[in-house]
């Protein structure tokens, strides 16, 4: 028998303090020596070894055959090969309620692969390819403030590495992302975003049926346009030059109009076109002092990328209310501009809303708009015949035509006042409230969800443009993910 105080102390990682020595000395088969564990000659330790070894083997094989990631929109899948000891990553990847994992599993890699192969088609190593773009999506999704923070999180978190497709111990340096921006440029990122938009178009998310809108409308996408300021990453204290301009450490920034959020309104301005459902179509960046009325470069970019996706209506706020924009949008691009009007003054013979009056001062009724002849048709409908007030005889009362007096307003006289759409029409009244969609969209991207302005640590229009397009890409993928997972079409309007 052992004396009362004869005990054997176990290593602390077993969670046991001590136990009495047994009298027998069983031997463990040499097969389990491969686990690298110190084999003790005590029975309880042998049991622990058996359980640990068997559990790790079963866990590894189960993970290899059960964790999958889609490579395309079809059924082609590849397997995540989990490393042996990354239990935290294993738990994340097998958690069906993990929103981030499900988000990355829904990404169509074929939207990224062709652009990356073209950019890295020269001699030399192919690099990380699609994993770099996936890590850029991760940066926006998790609101990492800079490229250095992104690379640090990738090194520390195995789940992030596996979701982005990096190998176990090989992650990019922060300078790799500088090379990525130099190779792809803003145009390359825009091509990737275009593929996400076309994926949404194939699902019908660009032109969903909106019950609140009239049924007799032009067929096509309804776009909303606006701009938003982006604060400069450089110092806002510049040097005033003799010609009156300012020079900053980032030559691409400029002074803009004062804003209630900015003490020094120095930076850039992002101009965007989105659908009424919230899908960003195109975005460009300019210095902050550029006027909103210089809107046509944005439409030119849209026509180059999505010439096969026609636009029916373009909703703009009152900052764009100018004759040049009304005329240019319709004449050059064939789009009906729905622009919120500032105060307008019509000549004698018109109501305040632009409706013509008959010879006795009664408002006429709009019959229809002839877009081919660029005119709007009105008729009196013999209102004086039904009026309680006495009028002098009107020779149109004897006309066989029920419309009576016919009058026209022509677009060429003033696109802002007379067409192709005016404030009194039903379409204008229905589409006007949708103009706030882009403001809510900017709220999602800039402040509430992805903090686009807060995470802007880049200088130069090219780099800031890439930063904006990355957020457009993530928001588009978020809408695709919501639609596939929950059937939700838009984060902005209820459908």
C-alpha positions in Angstrom: 0.0 0.0 0.0 1.1 3.6 -0.7 1.6 5.9 2.2 -1.0 8.5 2.8 1.1 11.3 1.3 2.4 9.6 -1.8 0.8 11.3 -4.8 1.8 12.1 -8.3 1.4 15.7 -9.6 0.0 16.0 -13.1 0.9 18.8 -15.5 -1.5 21.8 -15.1 -3.0 21.6 -18.6 -4.9 18.4 -17.7 -7.1 20.3 -15.3 -6.3 17.7 -12.5 -4.3 18.5 -9.4 -3.2 15.0 -8.3 -4.1 11.4 -8.0 -2.7 8.3 -6.3 -0.1 6.1 -8.0 -1.5 2.8 -9.3 0.4 -0.5 -8.7 0.5 -1.7 -12.3 2.5 -0.4 -15.3 0.5 -0.8 -18.6 2.2 -0.1 -21.8 0.7 2.1 -24.6 1.1 0.9 -28.2 3.7 3.0 -30.0 1.2 4.2 -32.7 0.1 7.1 -30.5 3.6 8.5 -30.2 2.9 10.5 -33.4 0.7 12.9 -31.4 3.8 14.4 -29.8 2.4 13.9 -26.2 4.5 12.8 -23.3 3.3 9.3 -22.5 3.0 8.7 -18.8 2.9 5.2 -17.4 -0.3 5.8 -15.5 -3.6 4.4 -16.6 -5.5 7.7 -16.4 -3.0 9.4 -18.7 -3.4 6.6 -21.2 -7.1 7.1 -21.2 -6.7 10.9 -21.8 -4.2 10.2 -24.7 -6.7 7.8 -26.4 -9.6 10.3 -26.1 -7.5 13.2 -27.3 -6.0 11.5 -30.2 -9.2 10.0 -31.4 -11.1 13.3 -31.0 -8.5 15.3 -33.0 -8.5 12.8 -35.8 -12.2 12.6 -36.1 -12.5 16.4 -35.9 -10.0 17.0 -38.6 -11.6 14.6 -41.1 -15.1 15.8 -40.4 -14.0 19.4 -41.0 -12.3 18.6 -44.3 -15.3 16.9 -45.8 -18.0 19.2 -44.5 -16.9 22.9 -44.8 -17.5 24.2 -48.3 -17.3 27.6 -50.0 -18.9 28.5 -53.4 -16.7 29.5 -56.2 -19.5 30.5 -58.6 -23.2 31.2 -58.8 -23.7 27.5 -59.7 -23.2 24.4 -57.7 -19.4 24.3 -58.0 -17.9 24.2 -54.5 -14.4 23.9 -53.1 -13.5 22.7 -49.6 -11.9 24.6 -46.8 -9.1 22.4 -45.4 -9.0 23.3 -41.8 -5.6 23.3 -40.0 -5.4 20.8 -37.1 -5.2 23.2 -34.2 -7.4 26.2 -35.3 -10.4 25.2 -33.3 -11.8 28.8 -33.2 -11.9 29.0 -37.0 -13.5 25.6 -37.1 -16.3 26.7 -34.8 -16.9 29.9 -36.8 -17.0 28.2 -40.1 -19.4 25.5 -38.9 -21.7 27.9 -37.2 -24.8 28.2 -39.3 -25.8 31.5 -37.7 -22.5 33.2 -38.4 -23.6 36.1 -40.6 -20.1 37.0 -41.8 -19.4 33.4 -42.9 -22.7 33.1 -44.8 -22.0 36.5 -46.4 -18.6 35.3 -47.8 -20.0 32.0 -48.9 -22.5 33.8 -51.0 -19.9 35.8 -53.0 -19.6 34.8 -56.6 -15.9 34.5 -57.1 -16.3 34.6 -60.9 -17.1 38.3 -60.5 -13.6 38.8 -59.4 -11.4 36.1 -61.1 -11.4 37.4 -64.7 -10.3 40.9 -63.7 -7.6 39.7 -61.4 -6.2 37.3 -64.1 -6.0 40.1 -66.6 -4.3 42.4 -64.1 -1.7 39.8 -63.1 -1.2 38.2 -66.5 2.4 39.2 -66.9 5.5 37.1 -66.1 6.2 36.3 -62.5 4.2 34.8 -59.6 0.4 35.1 -59.7 0.2 36.4 -56.1 -2.9 36.0 -54.0 -5.3 36.7 -56.9 -9.0 36.7 -55.7 -8.0 36.6 -52.1 -6.8 40.2 -52.2 -10.3 41.4 -53.4 -12.0 39.2 -50.8 -9.8 40.8 -48.1 -10.8 44.3 -49.4 -14.4 43.3 -49.0 -13.5 42.1 -45.4 -11.9 45.5 -44.7 -15.1 47.3 -45.6 -17.4 44.8 -44.0 -15.6 44.8 -40.7 -14.8 48.6 -40.8 -11.0 48.2 -40.5 -9.6 51.8 -40.6 -6.5 51.1 -42.7 -4.5 48.5 -44.8 -2.2 48.0 -41.8 -5.1 47.1 -39.5 -6.4 44.7 -42.2 -3.1 42.9 -42.5 -2.8 42.7 -38.7 -6.3 41.2 -38.3 -5.5 38.7 -41.1 -2.4 37.5 -39.2 -4.3 37.2 -35.9 -7.6 35.7 -37.0 -7.7 32.3 -38.7 -11.3 32.7 -39.7 -10.5 35.9 -41.7 -7.7 34.1 -43.5 -9.8 31.1 -44.4 -12.7 33.3 -45.6 -10.4 35.3 -47.8 -8.7 32.1 -49.2 -5.2 32.7 -47.7 -3.0 29.8 -46.7 -2.3 29.1 -43.0 0.7 31.2 -42.4 0.9 33.3 -45.5 -0.8 36.7 -45.5 -0.1 39.8 -47.6 1.8 42.8 -46.3 0.2 46.2 -46.3 2.3 47.2 -49.3 0.7 44.4 -51.3 -2.5 46.4 -51.4 -0.6 49.4 -52.8 0.6 47.1 -55.6 -3.0 45.9 -56.1 -4.3 49.5 -56.5 -1.5 50.3 -58.9 -2.2 47.3 -61.1 -6.0 47.4 -61.1 -6.5 51.1 -60.9 -10.0 52.5 -60.4 -11.1 51.1 -63.7 -10.3 47.5 -62.6 -12.2 47.8 -59.4 -15.1 49.3 -61.4 -15.1 46.3 -63.7 -15.4 44.0 -60.6 -18.3 46.1 -59.3 -19.9 46.0 -62.7 -20.1 42.2 -62.6 -21.8 42.4 -59.2 -24.3 44.8 -60.6 -25.0 42.6 -63.6 -25.5 39.7 -61.2 -28.2 41.8 -59.5 -29.7 42.7 -62.8 -30.0 39.0 -63.7 -32.0 38.5 -60.5 -34.4 41.4 -61.4 -33.2 43.7 -58.6 -32.6 46.7 -60.8 -36.2 47.0 -62.0 -38.5 45.4 -59.4 -42.2 46.1 -59.5 -43.0 49.1 -57.2 -46.7 49.1 -56.4 -46.9 52.8 -55.5 -45.8 53.8 -59.0 -48.2 54.2 -62.0 -48.4 51.3 -64.3 -48.2 53.4 -67.4 -44.5 54.4 -67.2 -41.5 54.1 -69.4 -39.7 50.8 -69.1 -36.2 50.9 -67.7 -34.2 51.6 -64.6 -35.1 54.5 -62.3 -31.9 56.1 -61.1 -31.3 58.6 -58.3 -28.3 60.9 -58.4 -26.5 63.0 -55.8 -23.1 63.8 -54.3 -21.6 63.7 -50.9 -18.5 65.3 -49.4 -15.5 63.2 -48.2 -13.2 64.8 -45.7 -9.5 64.9 -46.7 -7.1 62.5 -45.0 -4.3 65.1 -45.3 -4.0 68.3 -43.2 -6.7 70.8 -43.8 -4.2 73.7 -43.3 -3.0 74.6 -46.8 -0.9 77.4 -48.3 -2.7 80.2 -50.2 -1.1 80.9 -53.6 -0.8 84.3 -55.3 -3.6 83.4 -57.8 -6.0 82.8 -54.9 -6.0 79.0 -55.0 -4.9 76.8 -52.1 -2.2 74.1 -52.0 -2.5 71.2 -49.7 -0.3 68.2 -49.0 -2.7 66.2 -51.2 -2.9 68.3 -54.4 -6.2 66.6 -55.4 -8.3 68.2 -52.6 -9.9 71.6 -52.5 -12.0 73.9 -50.5 -15.8 73.3 -50.9 -18.9 74.8 -49.5 -19.2 74.9 -45.7 -21.0 72.0 -44.1 -22.5 71.7 -40.6 -20.3 68.6 -39.9 -17.0 70.1 -41.2 -15.1 72.9 -39.6 -12.7 73.0 -42.6 -14.6 71.9 -45.7 -11.5 70.4 -47.4 -11.5 67.2 -49.3 -13.2 65.4 -52.2 -16.8 64.9 -53.4 -18.2 61.5 -54.5 -20.9 61.7 -57.2 -23.1 58.6 -57.5 -26.0 57.0 -59.4 -28.0 54.4 -57.6 -31.2 52.6 -58.3 -34.3 53.4 -56.2 -33.7 50.0 -54.5 -30.3 51.1 -53.3 -27.9 49.3 -55.7 -24.9 51.6 -56.6 -24.4 51.7 -60.3 -21.5 54.1 -60.9 -19.5 56.5 -58.7 -16.8 59.1 -59.6 -14.8 61.4 -57.3 -13.9 65.0 -57.9 -12.3 67.9 -55.8 -14.8 69.3 -53.3 -15.2 72.6 -55.1 -16.7 71.1 -58.2 -20.3 72.1 -58.8 -23.1 69.5 -58.7 -24.4 70.9 -62.0 -21.4 69.4 -63.8 -23.4 66.2 -63.8 -22.8 64.8 -67.3 -19.4 63.0 -66.7 -21.3 60.7 -64.4 -23.9 59.9 -67.1 -21.0 59.3 -69.6 -19.5 56.7 -67.3 -22.9 55.0 -66.9 -23.4 54.9 -70.7 -19.9 53.3 -71.2 -20.5 50.6 -68.6 -24.2 49.8 -68.9 -25.2 50.8 -72.4 -27.4 47.7 -72.5 -29.4 48.7 -69.4 -31.7 51.6 -70.4 -32.6 54.3 -67.9 -36.2 55.6 -67.9 -36.1 58.3 -65.2 -33.4 60.2 -63.4 -34.4 61.7 -60.0 -32.3 64.6 -58.8 -32.7 67.1 -56.0 -33.2 70.9 -56.3 -29.4 71.5 -56.5 -29.5 70.2 -60.1 -32.5 72.4 -61.1 -31.1 74.2 -64.1 -32.2 74.5 -67.7 -28.9 73.1 -69.0 -29.3 69.9 -67.0 -33.0 69.5 -67.9 -32.2 69.9 -71.6 -29.0 67.9 -71.6 -30.3 64.8 -69.7 -33.2 64.5 -72.1 -31.6 65.5 -75.4 -28.2 63.8 -75.0 -29.2 60.7 -73.1 -32.9 60.2 -73.8 -33.6 60.1 -70.0 -36.6 61.9 -68.5 -35.3 64.1 -65.7 -37.4 64.3 -62.5 -35.7 67.2 -60.8 -37.2 68.8 -57.7 -38.0 72.4 -58.8 -37.0 75.6 -57.2 -39.4 78.5 -57.4 -40.6 79.1 -61.0 -42.4 82.0 -62.5 -44.6 81.4 -65.6 -45.7 84.0 -68.1 -49.2 85.4 -68.3 -51.7 82.7 -69.3 -50.4 80.0 -67.1 -51.1 78.8 -63.5 -48.4 78.7 -60.9 -47.8 74.9 -61.7 -47.4 75.6 -65.4 -50.9 74.6 -66.6 -52.1 76.9 -69.4 -55.4 78.8 -69.1 -58.1 79.2 -71.6 -59.3 82.7 -72.8 -61.6 83.0 -69.8 -58.9 82.0 -67.2 -60.0 78.5 -66.5 -57.2 75.9 -66.2 -57.0 73.4 -69.1 -56.6 69.6 -68.7 -53.4 67.8 -69.7 -54.2 65.2 -72.4 -50.8 63.7 -72.8 -47.1 64.1 -73.6 -45.8 63.6 -77.1 -42.1 62.7 -76.5 -41.4 62.3 -80.2 -42.7 65.8 -81.1 -41.5 67.1 -77.8 -44.7 68.8 -76.7 -47.4 68.5 -74.1 -51.1 68.6 -75.2 -53.8 70.4 -73.2 -57.6 70.8 -73.8 -60.2 73.0 -72.2 -62.8 70.2 -72.2 -65.5 72.9 -72.4 -65.2 73.7 -68.7 -67.0 77.0 -69.1 -70.1 75.1 -70.0 -70.2 73.5 -66.5 -69.0 76.6 -64.6 -71.4 78.4 -62.3 -70.0 81.7 -63.3 -71.4 83.4 -66.4 -69.0 83.6 -69.4 -69.3 85.3 -72.7 -70.1 83.0 -75.6 -67.2 80.7 -76.7 -67.2 79.4 -80.2 -65.5 76.2 -79.0 -68.8 75.2 -77.3 -70.3 74.5 -80.7 -67.4 72.3 -81.7 -68.1 68.6 -82.2 -64.8 67.7 -80.5 -65.4 67.2 -76.8 -61.9 68.5 -76.0 -62.8 72.0 -77.2 -59.8 74.4 -77.2 -56.5 72.6 -77.9 -53.2 74.1 -76.7 -49.6 72.9 -76.7 -46.5 73.6 -74.6 -43.2 72.8 -76.3 -40.1 71.5 -74.6 -37.8 73.8 -76.6 -39.3 76.9 -75.0 -38.1 75.7 -71.6 -37.3 72.2 -70.6 -37.4 73.2 -67.0 -41.0 74.7 -67.2 -42.7 72.8 -70.0 -41.4 69.3 -70.0 -40.7 66.5 -70.6 -42.1 66.2 -67.0 -43.5 69.0 -64.9 -44.4 69.2 -61.2 -48.2 68.8 -61.7 -48.0 65.3 -63.3 -48.7 62.1 -61.4 -45.3 60.6 -62.3 -43.5 63.6 -60.8 -45.5 63.4 -57.6 -44.8 59.6 -57.2 -41.1 59.7 -58.1 -40.2 62.8 -56.1 -40.3 61.1 -52.7 -37.9 58.5 -54.0 -35.2 61.1 -54.3 -34.3 60.6 -50.7 -33.2 57.1 -51.4 -29.7 58.1 -52.2 -29.5 60.1 -48.9 -30.5 57.0 -47.0 -28.0 55.0 -49.1 -25.2 57.4 -48.1 -26.3 57.1 -44.5 -25.8 53.3 -44.7 -22.4 53.6 -46.4 -20.9 56.7 -44.7 -22.2 56.6 -41.2 -24.4 53.7 -40.0 -22.9 50.6 -41.4 -19.6 50.9 -43.3 -18.2 54.3 -42.2 -16.8 55.2 -45.7 -15.6 58.6 -44.6 -14.2 57.4 -41.3 -12.1 54.7 -43.0 -10.7 56.9 -45.8 -7.0 56.9 -45.2 -6.0 57.6 -48.8 -4.8 60.5 -50.7 -5.2 61.2 -54.4 -8.4 61.1 -56.5 -7.5 57.6 -57.9 -7.1 56.0 -54.4 -10.2 57.7 -53.0 -12.2 56.6 -56.0 -11.1 53.0 -55.4 -12.1 53.4 -51.8 -15.6 54.6 -52.8 -16.0 51.8 -55.4 -15.1 49.2 -52.7 -18.0 50.4 -50.6 -20.3 50.2 -53.7 -19.1 46.6 -54.2 -19.8 45.6 -50.6 -23.2 47.3 -50.6 -24.2 45.6 -53.8 -23.1 42.2 -52.5 -25.1 42.9 -49.3 -28.3 43.4 -51.3 -27.6 40.2 -53.2 -27.0 38.4 -49.9 -30.2 39.7 -48.3 -32.2 38.8 -51.4 -30.9 35.2 -51.5 -31.2 34.6 -47.7 -34.3 36.5 -46.8 -36.0 37.5 -50.1 -35.5 41.2 -49.2 -35.1 43.3 -52.4 -34.1 46.7 -51.0 -32.7 48.1 -47.7 -34.2 51.5 -48.6 -37.9 51.0 -49.6 -40.4 48.3 -48.6 -41.3 46.0 -51.4 
